Amino acid sequence: MIAENPTSGQADFKVVGDYRTFSIAEDPPHIDNWTAVQNPELTTFPDDYDITSEGMWVTHFWTEAEAGQLTSVHWTRNISMPVDMSDYRITSANISVIVNATVKANDGYGNGDGGVEAYGDYTNVADVPPSQATTPQFSTYDYVRFYSLVSDHTNTKSYEIAQYQTGQYTYPLGQDSYSSDAEYLTTTYDYLTDTYLFTVPEESLIFFLSDVLSTDNRNFNFTMGMKIWCEDNFLNDDDSWDDLLIKSYNLTFSYEKIIDRDTSASWSQVGNSIVEDNAQITNGIVKYDFKIDTPWEPSSPNSELRIRINGNTHNETIKLSSGTFSFQESKTEGFNVTKLLQKEVNITLSIELYLADEFALADNITVSITNVQLWVAYVLIEPPAPPPESNWPYLYGLMGGVVLLGVGFGAYEGHFKYPAQVRQIRNLKRRIRTGRGTKPLTKKDASAISNEIQASEKTQLQKKLKTSSTKSTAASKEASSKSYVEADKIKEPKPPKSIDTSKTDTNLDINSKGEGNQ
């Protein structure tokens, strides 16, 4: 769980931990808290059992003529946790149980008091004095097993978490003291003074408790029990368990709040938007300072601070394990977030605390941020204005004018730069060349053509005379005068002999071969 807390000049993320201890302990156990039930593996109870001011008490006498060679009793109680344990993890646990016992102990030979046999006792199969014993009879010896169990509230899953069993090689409750006189028989008591049960390792105890609590996350059963085994060590064997006692117990475990993987919280602020259509974002930088009030939990090495712009996560993060107790820059040059910025939407900047691992947390951890800054740089690009729609007719007119100018220039170069008579002659020659017929040439047209030719030749002669007059002043004047005189002497050329201008009704027909016919 993460809580966001604003304080003066900073914003805080508080990762909420919780540490609790649960303990059930009685010295001695109280009868109101327990219920005696049958061991589900056995069908008989001991002769007598109860919870007294001394504790959970059992007495049992077995003889070969009776049943009850293997007997047991359970005292059980339901334990209800104050919280839902699916939200917590057990981090430490211990169990301690103190027991004691008093039994009759003798060699059993010829004695009806019923001694409890243990390692080292006389167990001859024949009913003879110990000095004559030849065939010892034992397997496990007589024993009592004290134990403690935890199980789920349905008793489907059950685990033994502590035990102590007598009668074996190391714990010989009931061992005799022999007499060298076969006729001297004694009846003595053997005692197990206050003794702690042996317990499973703490890791196993944590696992067993966690497993039985996983059924409904709040309830489990806690059981104290005794199992008594009376082995047939003689032809006529009796065993007397005078006083078996569970004096006290203490089951204590601690648990811490589980911080789930992928838990996150964020501080956010909504800024303005860039609305200009012609804006181009060129740079975006985020900077902030952060600190942590206690060293980060080592069991969550991947937890981090993230930057989000409009819900999109920046690819650079800061590990919480790098936090110090005073504010430090997250990154000196800042984080480049240009690619995450958008136009025409309000820019939302978030600093997110992301917990990437599941871990148990006993105490709160506070991560603080301050001096959060976002710089955005952009430029406005002015595109060229498109031509207005009303100018299109002018463009069409301009293009038409260019076409007409080209046509006019071509017509001038090919035709109109020549005098009219020359144009007629050129046209006449073109017709002759292409073999097309011509209309008859009138007397008036022929006279005009002749006059045009004379004027053209005169003009060309004058141009030549002017050119030569520039060589010197005197020479120029002389040449000019001479040219003028010669020019006056020039006679007009006679018309072609083939053309008779005295006849007004004469036509000239030029056929396709270029021959003239009257």
GICORRA-V963333 format. One record per helix or strand of 2 or more residues. SS is the DSSP state (h for helix, s for strand). FROM is the first residue (numbers start at 1). LEN is the number of residues. Records with the same first field share a line. If there is no record, write none. Layout:
SS->FROM-LEN / FROM-LEN
//
This chain:
s->2-6 / 10-6 / 19-9 / 35-3 / 48-5 / 55-9 / 70-11 / 88-18 / 143-10 / 158-8 / 188-9 / 198-2 / 219-11 / 238-22 / 263-8 / 279-14 / 304-6 / 312-2 / 318-2 / 328-2 / 335-2 / 348-8 / 359-3 / 365-16 / 508-3 / 516-2
h->31-3 / 85-3 / 130-3 / 202-12 / 320-3 / 338-3 / 389-28 / 420-15 / 443-29 / 473-17
//
